[in-house]
Amino acid sequence: MLALFLLVGFGIPKGVQKRVKKEVEKTFEVADFTMDSITVPNELNEVLPTKISGSNLYRVNDTNSLLGYVFVDQAPSKTAKFDYLVVFDHDLKVINSKVLIYREEYGGEIGSKRWLKQFLGKTGGDRVNCETNIDAISGATISVQSMTKSMDNLFQTIGILQEKGKL
């Protein structure tokens, strides 16, 4: 219950909160956890490919230790945006990614576990793009490119934050 309170306090949209909580519980196999917002200095945030707003990157802890990190954001599709979540383990390696809410008629295939598993195991040192190492999906070109670009920017951001000692 504490986790849900913290999510509300940091501005994750209400429709996304329950889905984030469910994914964190499932991924880390815990019921009680806290999510502590991560903030970065403005001058560092200016050079990050993905901006850290204080309401999109969290440390996930149980009562005894750091479990990992959660990133929640939106990416553009053809005419709307979709909400997605990336869960990292304590070593900042992707262990789960999920499209939480997809608002378009076409392109929702990017939410499939089969497609999203391409990001598992990636870290701040990895680069991803549609031309070399991420599969395309017929009928979801814009969403695939958007999600892949968002993930690549996130990986670069995580790498910079690690390098600067912020994570």
Phi and psi restraints in degrees (value plus and minus 20) as a CYANA .aco file:
   2 LEU   PHI     -80.3   -40.3
   2 LEU   PSI     -59.2   -19.2
   3 ALA   PHI     -80.8   -40.8
   3 ALA   PSI     -62.8   -22.8
   4 LEU   PHI     -82.8   -42.8
   4 LEU   PSI     -59.8   -19.8
   5 PHE   PHI     -81.2   -41.2
   5 PHE   PSI     -64.0   -24.0
   6 LEU   PHI     -85.0   -45.0
   6 LEU   PSI     -57.2   -17.2
   7 LEU   PHI     -84.3   -44.3
   7 LEU   PSI     -62.5   -22.5
   8 VAL   PHI     -82.3   -42.3
   8 VAL   PSI     -62.0   -22.0
   9 GLY   PHI     -84.8   -44.8
   9 GLY   PSI     -43.9    -3.9
  10 PHE   PHI    -123.8   -83.8
  10 PHE   PSI     -12.5    27.5
  11 GLY   PHI      66.1   106.1
  11 GLY   PSI      -2.3    37.7
  12 ILE   PHI     -89.3   -49.3
  12 ILE   PSI     111.3   151.3
  13 PRO   PHI     -73.5   -33.5
  13 PRO   PSI     120.9   160.9
  14 LYS   PHI     -73.9   -33.9
  14 LYS   PSI     -60.8   -20.8
  15 GLY   PHI     -86.3   -46.3
  15 GLY   PSI     -37.1     2.9
  16 VAL   PHI    -118.1   -78.1
  16 VAL   PSI     -45.2    -5.2
  17 GLN   PHI     -72.9   -32.9
  17 GLN   PSI     -71.7   -31.7
  18 LYS   PHI     -83.4   -43.4
  18 LYS   PSI     -57.2   -17.2
  19 ARG   PHI     -87.7   -47.7
  19 ARG   PSI     -59.1   -19.1
  20 VAL   PHI     -83.2   -43.2
  20 VAL   PSI     -69.3   -29.3
  21 LYS   PHI     -77.0   -37.0
  21 LYS   PSI     -65.9   -25.9
  22 LYS   PHI     -80.9   -40.9
  22 LYS   PSI     -64.6   -24.6
  23 GLU   PHI     -86.2   -46.2
  23 GLU   PSI     -59.1   -19.1
  24 VAL   PHI     -84.9   -44.9
  24 VAL   PSI     -65.9   -25.9
  25 GLU   PHI     -79.1   -39.1
  25 GLU   PSI     -64.9   -24.9
  26 LYS   PHI     -87.4   -47.4
  26 LYS   PSI     -65.5   -25.5
  27 THR   PHI     -85.3   -45.3
  27 THR   PSI     -66.4   -26.4
  28 PHE   PHI    -114.7   -74.7
  28 PHE   PSI     -22.2    17.8
  29 GLU   PHI      34.1    74.1
  29 GLU   PSI      30.1    70.1
  30 VAL   PHI    -155.2  -115.2
  30 VAL   PSI     134.4   174.4
  31 ALA   PHI    -126.7   -86.7
  31 ALA   PSI     -52.9   -12.9
  32 ASP   PHI    -129.1   -89.1
  32 ASP   PSI      99.9   139.9
  33 PHE   PHI    -177.2  -137.2
  33 PHE   PSI     144.6   184.6
  34 THR   PHI    -142.0  -102.0
  34 THR   PSI     132.9   172.9
  35 MET   PHI    -142.6  -102.6
  35 MET   PSI      92.3   132.3
  36 ASP   PHI    -121.7   -81.7
  36 ASP   PSI     103.7   143.7
  37 SER   PHI     -82.8   -42.8
  37 SER   PSI     120.2   160.2
  38 ILE   PHI    -126.2   -86.2
  38 ILE   PSI     109.4   149.4
  39 THR   PHI    -140.0  -100.0
  39 THR   PSI     135.1   175.1
  40 VAL   PHI    -149.6  -109.6
  40 VAL   PSI     133.2   173.2
  41 PRO   PHI     -79.0   -39.0
  41 PRO   PSI     127.2   167.2
  42 ASN   PHI     -75.6   -35.6
  42 ASN   PSI     -62.0   -22.0
  43 GLU   PHI     -85.1   -45.1
  43 GLU   PSI     -52.3   -12.3
  44 LEU   PHI     -94.6   -54.6
  44 LEU   PSI     -63.3   -23.3
  45 ASN   PHI     -78.7   -38.7
  45 ASN   PSI     -52.0   -12.0
  46 GLU   PHI     -82.2   -42.2
  46 GLU   PSI     -48.8    -8.8
  47 VAL   PHI    -119.1   -79.1
  47 VAL   PSI     -22.0    18.0
  48 LEU   PHI    -100.7   -60.7
  48 LEU   PSI     116.1   156.1
  49 PRO   PHI     -82.5   -42.5
  49 PRO   PSI     -56.1   -16.1
  50 THR   PHI    -132.0   -92.0
  50 THR   PSI     102.2   142.2
  51 LYS   PHI     -94.4   -54.4
  51 LYS   PSI     115.6   155.6
  52 ILE   PHI    -119.0   -79.0
  52 ILE   PSI      94.5   134.5
  53 SER   PHI    -117.2   -77.2
  53 SER   PSI     -26.4    13.6
  54 GLY   PHI      69.4   109.4
  54 GLY   PSI     -28.4    11.6
  55 SER   PHI    -153.9  -113.9
  55 SER   PSI       5.7    45.7
  56 ASN   PHI    -156.0  -116.0
  56 ASN   PSI     -33.5     6.5
  57 LEU   PHI    -148.3  -108.3
  57 LEU   PSI     108.5   148.5
  58 TYR   PHI    -154.9  -114.9
  58 TYR   PSI     127.6   167.6
  59 ARG   PHI    -108.4   -68.4
  59 ARG   PSI     114.9   154.9
  60 VAL   PHI    -128.8   -88.8
  60 VAL   PSI     102.3   142.3
  61 ASN   PHI    -144.9  -104.9
  61 ASN   PSI     126.3   166.3
  62 ASP   PHI    -118.4   -78.4
  62 ASP   PSI    -185.1  -145.1
  63 THR   PHI     -86.5   -46.5
  63 THR   PSI     -43.3    -3.3
  64 ASN   PHI    -131.4   -91.4
  64 ASN   PSI     -43.9    -3.9
  65 SER   PHI    -180.2  -140.2
  65 SER   PSI     149.8   189.8
  66 LEU   PHI     -94.3   -54.3
  66 LEU   PSI     104.7   144.7
  67 LEU   PHI    -111.3   -71.3
  67 LEU   PSI     -59.7   -19.7
  68 GLY   PHI     147.9   187.9
  68 GLY   PSI    -172.2  -132.2
  69 TYR   PHI    -156.8  -116.8
  69 TYR   PSI     131.5   171.5
  70 VAL   PHI    -149.6  -109.6
  70 VAL   PSI     115.3   155.3
  71 PHE   PHI    -141.6  -101.6
  71 PHE   PSI     110.2   150.2
  72 VAL   PHI    -147.2  -107.2
  72 VAL   PSI     110.0   150.0
  73 ASP   PHI    -177.3  -137.3
  73 ASP   PSI    -196.3  -156.3
  74 GLN   PHI    -142.2  -102.2
  74 GLN   PSI     130.7   170.7
  75 ALA   PHI    -153.5  -113.5
  75 ALA   PSI     130.0   170.0
  76 PRO   PHI     -97.2   -57.2
  76 PRO   PSI     123.1   163.1
  77 SER   PHI    -132.2   -92.2
  77 SER   PSI    -173.8  -133.8
  78 LYS   PHI     -83.3   -43.3
  78 LYS   PSI     -70.7   -30.7
  79 THR   PHI    -146.1  -106.1
  79 THR   PSI     -26.0    14.0
  80 ALA   PHI    -156.1  -116.1
  80 ALA   PSI    -188.5  -148.5
  81 LYS   PHI    -142.0  -102.0
  81 LYS   PSI     134.8   174.8
  82 PHE   PHI    -140.8  -100.8
  82 PHE   PSI     129.3   169.3
  83 ASP   PHI    -113.7   -73.7
  83 ASP   PSI     117.9   157.9
  84 TYR   PHI    -159.9  -119.9
  84 TYR   PSI     143.4   183.4
  85 LEU   PHI    -154.2  -114.2
  85 LEU   PSI     121.3   161.3
  86 VAL   PHI    -148.7  -108.7
  86 VAL   PSI     108.7   148.7
  87 VAL   PHI    -131.9   -91.9
  87 VAL   PSI     108.2   148.2
  88 PHE   PHI    -129.9   -89.9
  88 PHE   PSI     128.4   168.4
  89 ASP   PHI     -97.5   -57.5
  89 ASP   PSI    -196.4  -156.4
  90 HIS   PHI     -86.8   -46.8
  90 HIS   PSI     -36.3     3.7
  91 ASP   PHI    -114.7   -74.7
  91 ASP   PSI     -12.0    28.0
  92 LEU   PHI      45.1    85.1
  92 LEU   PSI      21.0    61.0
  93 LYS   PHI    -129.3   -89.3
  93 LYS   PSI     114.8   154.8
  94 VAL   PHI     -84.3   -44.3
  94 VAL   PSI     105.8   145.8
  95 ILE   PHI    -137.9   -97.9
  95 ILE   PSI     -28.9    11.1
  96 ASN   PHI    -183.1  -143.1
  96 ASN   PSI     123.6   163.6
  97 SER   PHI    -163.5  -123.5
  97 SER   PSI     126.7   166.7
  98 LYS   PHI    -174.3  -134.3
  98 LYS   PSI     118.4   158.4
  99 VAL   PHI    -104.9   -64.9
  99 VAL   PSI      95.6   135.6
 100 LEU   PHI    -101.8   -61.8
 100 LEU   PSI     -66.8   -26.8
 101 ILE   PHI    -159.6  -119.6
 101 ILE   PSI     101.2   141.2
 102 TYR   PHI    -133.4   -93.4
 102 TYR   PSI     107.9   147.9
 103 ARG   PHI    -130.6   -90.6
 103 ARG   PSI      -5.8    34.2
 104 GLU   PHI    -131.4   -91.4
 104 GLU   PSI     140.9   180.9
 105 GLU   PHI     -95.2   -55.2
 105 GLU   PSI     -56.1   -16.1
 106 TYR   PHI    -137.7   -97.7
 106 TYR   PSI     133.7   173.7
 107 GLY   PHI      78.5   118.5
 107 GLY   PSI     -23.9    16.1
 108 GLY   PHI     -83.2   -43.2
 108 GLY   PSI     -29.5    10.5
 109 GLU   PHI     -82.2   -42.2
 109 GLU   PSI     -37.9     2.1
 110 ILE   PHI     -86.0   -46.0
 110 ILE   PSI     -34.3     5.7
 111 GLY   PHI    -103.0   -63.0
 111 GLY   PSI     -23.1    16.9
 112 SER   PHI     -92.0   -52.0
 112 SER   PSI     121.5   161.5
 113 LYS   PHI     -78.6   -38.6
 113 LYS   PSI     -57.1   -17.1
 114 ARG   PHI     -80.4   -40.4
 114 ARG   PSI     -64.2   -24.2
 115 TRP   PHI     -93.5   -53.5
 115 TRP   PSI     -63.3   -23.3
 116 LEU   PHI     -87.4   -47.4
 116 LEU   PSI     -42.2    -2.2
 117 LYS   PHI     -84.2   -44.2
 117 LYS   PSI     -34.0     6.0
 118 GLN   PHI     -82.5   -42.5
 118 GLN   PSI     -42.0    -2.0
 119 PHE   PHI    -111.9   -71.9
 119 PHE   PSI     -32.5     7.5
 120 LEU   PHI     -82.1   -42.1
 120 LEU   PSI     117.7   157.7
 121 GLY   PHI      65.6   105.6
 121 GLY   PSI     -29.1    10.9
 122 LYS   PHI     -93.2   -53.2
 122 LYS   PSI     133.2   173.2
 123 THR   PHI    -154.7  -114.7
 123 THR   PSI    -196.1  -156.1
 124 GLY   PHI     -83.4   -43.4
 124 GLY   PSI     -34.4     5.6
 125 GLY   PHI    -112.0   -72.0
 125 GLY   PSI     -23.7    16.3
 126 ASP   PHI    -116.5   -76.5
 126 ASP   PSI     130.5   170.5
 127 ARG   PHI    -139.3   -99.3
 127 ARG   PSI     123.9   163.9
 128 VAL   PHI    -151.7  -111.7
 128 VAL   PSI     123.6   163.6
 129 ASN   PHI    -178.0  -138.0
 129 ASN   PSI     140.1   180.1
 130 CYS   PHI     -91.1   -51.1
 130 CYS   PSI     -40.9    -0.9
 131 GLU   PHI    -101.6   -61.6
 131 GLU   PSI     -48.3    -8.3
 132 THR   PHI    -136.9   -96.9
 132 THR   PSI     -62.3   -22.3
 133 ASN   PHI    -157.4  -117.4
 133 ASN   PSI      -9.0    31.0
 134 ILE   PHI    -145.0  -105.0
 134 ILE   PSI     109.1   149.1
 135 ASP   PHI     -91.0   -51.0
 135 ASP   PSI     122.8   162.8
 136 ALA   PHI    -100.2   -60.2
 136 ALA   PSI     142.4   182.4
 137 ILE   PHI    -150.5  -110.5
 137 ILE   PSI     102.2   142.2
 138 SER   PHI     -81.0   -41.0
 138 SER   PSI     108.9   148.9
 139 GLY   PHI      68.3   108.3
 139 GLY   PSI     -21.8    18.2
 140 ALA   PHI    -152.4  -112.4
 140 ALA   PSI      10.3    50.3
 141 THR   PHI     -76.3   -36.3
 141 THR   PSI     -69.1   -29.1
 142 ILE   PHI     -83.8   -43.8
 142 ILE   PSI     -65.4   -25.4
 143 SER   PHI     -86.1   -46.1
 143 SER   PSI     -59.9   -19.9
 144 VAL   PHI     -81.3   -41.3
 144 VAL   PSI     -67.7   -27.7
 145 GLN   PHI     -83.9   -43.9
 145 GLN   PSI     -60.2   -20.2
 146 SER   PHI     -86.2   -46.2
 146 SER   PSI     -67.3   -27.3
 147 MET   PHI     -85.3   -45.3
 147 MET   PSI     -61.8   -21.8
 148 THR   PHI     -84.1   -44.1
 148 THR   PSI     -64.0   -24.0
 149 LYS   PHI     -83.7   -43.7
 149 LYS   PSI     -62.3   -22.3
 150 SER   PHI     -81.7   -41.7
 150 SER   PSI     -62.0   -22.0
 151 MET   PHI     -87.3   -47.3
 151 MET   PSI     -62.3   -22.3
 152 ASP   PHI     -82.1   -42.1
 152 ASP   PSI     -64.1   -24.1
 153 ASN   PHI     -81.4   -41.4
 153 ASN   PSI     -60.4   -20.4
 154 LEU   PHI     -83.4   -43.4
 154 LEU   PSI     -64.5   -24.5
 155 PHE   PHI     -81.2   -41.2
 155 PHE   PSI     -62.5   -22.5
 156 GLN   PHI     -82.3   -42.3
 156 GLN   PSI     -61.9   -21.9
 157 THR   PHI     -82.7   -42.7
 157 THR   PSI     -65.9   -25.9
 158 ILE   PHI     -80.0   -40.0
 158 ILE   PSI     -62.9   -22.9
 159 GLY   PHI     -80.8   -40.8
 159 GLY   PSI     -64.0   -24.0
 160 ILE   PHI     -85.0   -45.0
 160 ILE   PSI     -64.4   -24.4
 161 LEU   PHI     -82.8   -42.8
 161 LEU   PSI     -57.2   -17.2
 162 GLN   PHI     -86.0   -46.0
 162 GLN   PSI     -67.3   -27.3
 163 GLU   PHI     -77.6   -37.6
 163 GLU   PSI     -57.8   -17.8
 164 LYS   PHI    -105.7   -65.7
 164 LYS   PSI     -18.5    21.5
 165 GLY   PHI      54.2    94.2
 165 GLY   PSI       2.1    42.1
 166 LYS   PHI    -111.0   -71.0
 166 LYS   PSI     -32.4     7.6
